[in-house]
Amino acid sequence: MDYNYDKNNKESIEQYARKLLNKSLNELNIYNREYRFNNKKSKGRLGQTVEESYFGYRVNSKQEADFDEVGVELKVCPLKNIKKKPNSNNIRERLGYSAKERVVLSIIDYFKLNNEVWDNNSIMDKCEELLLMFYMNKKDVPTEDLIFKIISLWKPSQQDLKIIESDWNTIVSKVKDGKAHEISEGDTMYLGACTKGSTAEKSKRLQPNSNILAPQRAFSYKRSYVDYIIEDLLRKEQYKKFKLAKSLSDEYMLFDQKIYNIFNEIVNKSLDEIIKVYSINRQRKAKNFIRLVIDDVCKIAFGDKLDNFEEFKKANIEIKTILLKPNGIPKESMSFEQIDYCEIVNEEWNTSTIRNKFENKKHLWIIFKSKINFKKQSELGLDDILLNKVMLWNMPIADLDNSMYKVWIDTTNKIKQGDYNNFIKISNGEIAHIRPKGKDANDLALTPQGTKERKKCFWLNSKYIKEQIEKEI
């Protein structure tokens, strides 16, 4: 085959790659049925085929970028179809596209990483600019017939690169502290360190500064961030240049720093004072009144609610407002989504919904504290509720894979047994418990046994939340 591109010109490489846009390998007659990657069990065989059969270079694990002459790394990535949202402002959602998985960049060498600094780090040397080739994954469709939907050069913006640098430093700090075994994807925003290997035990390896074996990990862009990349490329395709309409970040400041700056100005102020400072006009009727006031503050300070900002979507951040009693214990435990009884029994712990919730998400906690004791929030005046602290939190990996795992495995086992009345309680002393969350006792959910049971969910214990808030962050 004639590899008709100039390896010394990245635009030429991109143009050559884009010949596959909306086509399959078969349509260009480049797929050799005797090809050495025709192993259906090989997860990455489409990428390997593109590398060798389309671009004409041998698959390798070299430290340099695939197209080293121009500093471009090739990544062949799967998309999946999701339900289309015709009225969405998001092109990706209108088309019904989503990233099927994270984009894995490179296996982490803990010993090499231990001696690196950001200004001269191997991952960005190799992967700062990517040639992304997204194809639509279809079950039971031969690899050679899968259609490429998005093909483009891409590199992170300077704003995103600041966050990626912060993520990289977070991961490196754990390695240098001899805590590579405690790395969690929830530690970071965009750049993750995902586990990589056939099994957790088989992939464990030595690390510097500690005798404890650490799971093999790879630098990767998180799936939520890949969704942003997809949107970015779709906008470039349709509108030539993608611009963020609303952004918390500016050229010199990370968006989390800007959040801290805004809220630190009103720490120790009461709700009554905050409402006056920001001239907020809101009746105290809704149960989530505090959260609504926070939304009002953000609309005035940033132009919109935090949930609506691209940075929050890209980093997969979930916001929680917490009200503490004078002793520092939250008024109540923290609830999450209701348990899907039929789905949870088919999950494995490492890929479970609840583990993903705490492993891959960051949580922005906006914490208030009351000056007086109370039983119901309605007993408090607005001047009794003070803004105490704002913090980004993710669950420590030790808590996730120990106490949280115990709660999850106990829950799944009891659901399989049809026992819906004896889930772990707050008195059992774990970091979480299971109890009802629904409109009322008649709000039911289907079970694997075909019956219906009261809706319940995972709750983080209030004592555990207090401990996390009081930790040095």
Buried (B, 14 or more C-beta within 10 A) or exposed (E): EEEEBEBEBBEBBBBBBBBBBEEBBBBEEBBBEEBEBBEEEBEEBBBBBBBBBBBEEEBEEEEEBBBEEBBBBBBBBBBEEEEEEEEEEBBBBBBBBBBBBBBBBBEBBBEEBBEBEEEEBBBBBBBBBBBBBBBBBBEEEBBBEBBBBBBBBBBBBEBBBBBBBBBBEBBBEBBBEBBBBBBBBBBBBBBBBBBBBEEEEEBBBEBBBBEEBBBBBBBBBBBBBBBBBBBBBBBBBEEEEBEBEEBBBEEEBBBBBBBBEBBEEBEEBBBBBBBEEBEBEEEBEEEEBBBBBBBBBBBEBBEBBBEBBBBBBBBBBBBBBBBBBEEBBBBEBBBBEBBBBBEBBEBEBEEBBBBBBBBBBBBBBBBBBBEEEBEEBEEBEBEBBBBBBBBBBBBBBEBBBEBBBBBBEBBBEBBEEEEBEEBBEBEEEBBBBBBBBBEEEEEEBEBBBEEEBBBBBBBBBBBBBBBBBEEEE
